Amino acid sequence: MGAFLARRLLEALFVLLAMSFLIYGLIALMPGDPVDLMISADPNLTAADAQRLKALYGLDRPFHERYWNWLTAALSGDLGYSRLFAVPVTDVLLPRLGNTLLLMFAALLVSFVIALPAGLLAARKPGSTADIGINLLAFAGLSLPSFWMAILLILLFAVHLGWFPAGGTGDGGVGDRLYHMVLPVIALSITSIGTLLRHVRASVREAMRQDYVRTARAKGLSENRILYGHVLRNAMIPVVTILALDMGTLFGGALITETIFGWLGMGKTIYDAVMGNDYNLALVGLLLATGTVLLANILADLVYGWLDPRIQYE
């Protein structure tokens, strides 16, 4: 287990290093730079001022030199300053990473709580009215883009009914934060519910065809005991994979959902950083998002062993 975990962490660090080079290169290819924005905002800046600012921020140096300087500083713990907020990027990103993780795990929890019993019901009665209805709802969830769902929820529950706020993160304590989370979580979890529901149904149906289920039935065990005592645990292994992979999808969806709802999370921060040419903030934000997805995949690998003791870590 220890060697396996060390190898997976090393692989994750290598992926992060490669991603840092790729993201840094993509940001460098963006038109304009922070000094160009300063010049457009202040016409009194002269060409000499622009040249001096580019030298100050290292923008007059070749790409490989700029990347190497950023990488060595980052490895020493200095992730740079945010040009938009004029503070270290960690002071901006860490609280907002917490907001995004809160939103994502709430969406995952809601998806799991709804998809698991619905998928089990559909798997136990294939071809029934309940199965057809649940499948239609799953396909509807998969077909609805999160941004479209977000706009629909704002129009219905915030504008017309006035039950929930149209945006914001909430600053009045836990209850107020949860109150502001309702609509973003619903918008973010719709697609996940459809995906999970389909995989729970398929995994349970596949597990119920296995020989150990026939043996359990031959012993006279009840269907409930077979389902919850034998089938469910084995069927959850592919579902855990989907949950881990869904972290990346949720991060992508969170970028749009947070922007629409004005939720102060990583998605909205990265969007603002890219639009404002805040190189350090955008780069570190994207790397934090990548690292979170990589850690979720490592966690999923560890859960495999807990669900199925036959799995050996080598």
Secondary structure, 3 states (H helix, E strand, C coil): CHHHHHHHHHHHHHHHHHHHHHHHHHHHCCCCCHHHHHHHHCCCCCHHHHHHHHHHHCCCCCHHHHHHHHHHHHHCCCCCECCCCCCEHHHHHHHHHHHHHHHHHHHHHHHHHHHHHHHHHHHHCCCCHHHHHHHHHHHHHHHCCHHHHHHHHHHHHHHHCCCCCCCCCCCCCHHHHHHHHHHHHHHHHHHHHHHHHHHHHHHHHHHCCCHHHHHHHHCCCCHHHHHHHHHHHHHHHHHHHHHHHHHHHHHHHHHHHHHHHCCCCHHHHHHHHHHCCCHHHHHHHHHHHHHHHHHHHHHHHHHHHHHCCCCCCC
